[in-house]
């Protein structure tokens, strides 16, 4: 879960971030990316310099650059509090990631000014009129600049922070309770296919990374990824001449030395004496003809794949004929159909 924070100067975003950090949330601030930029330029870190450098980065690399840099650091299994959203396209980048709630922390202008004065930072405005004037100047009206008002308008939740700190904390707790119920866990298909995609990263094939996971009673009993056979030089080290020639897709398949992911998952089970009869095979690509025959003869009862291997339609028909259930995960035709129907 990712809680994004936006709000004007003195609204209380920092207090919300502190509260979330105390509840195990990992913290990042988009402003920290700008601070690093200023450090590299050997410039003083002031509010004015942060705003200027942030707008320069957005203008040079795109409005969502700060968000993209932070997103590259995030793990899917952790909770995060991300501070200082100031541009709508930064919000859009995080919404594409999913499991994201943008929280706008709001407060009356006079109260925000008093908080800024109590904070006592250098270069902060000393009068309410200067505070409002500076805030107006900071609110840029361009695609690449800081656009706090437009960003706040995209918030999924707004919290008014005009009262005591304890009241703010209770409001944040309510947001967390709603957010937890909003984001569902992955279902079993998504879970096992996600594991298969991770397994694929171990592939040593230079042409395509594929993986298969064999599951029985919701328990993984074997995995496999494509690559050269055991004891043979890895494909990415030159072990398969056909792959390393980067020939046209489908050409000279008979010369390929790499074993397929489905094949390896089945033979790994045999190697370790594990029965895969009546199991389910998850694979990142639909199986080829040779793997299809192995799937049928090994007693696997269902195949679930992510991407269709388009070279040959015969394998899918053969699986149907043999009574092996086959379906593509996430395909439009899957909606409303029972598992195993094609």
Buried (B, 14 or more C-beta within 10 A) or exposed (E): BBBBBBBBBBBBBBBBBBBBEEEEBBBBBBBBBBBEBBEEEEEEEEBEBBBBBBBBBBBEEBBBBBBBBBBEEBEEEEBBBBBBBBBBBBBEBBBEEEBBBBBBBBBEBEBBBBBBBEEEEEEBBEEBEEBBEBBEEBBBEEEBBBBBEBBBEBBBBBBBBBEEEEEBBEBBEEBBEEBEEEEEEEEEBEBBBBBBBEBBEEBBBBBBBBBBBBBBEEEBBBBBBBBBEEEBEBBBEEBBEBBBEEBEEEEEEEEBBBBBBBBBBBBBBEEEEEEBEEBBBBBBBBBBEBBBBBBBEBEBBBBBBBBEBEEBEEBBEBBEEEEBBBBBBEEEEBEEEEEBEB
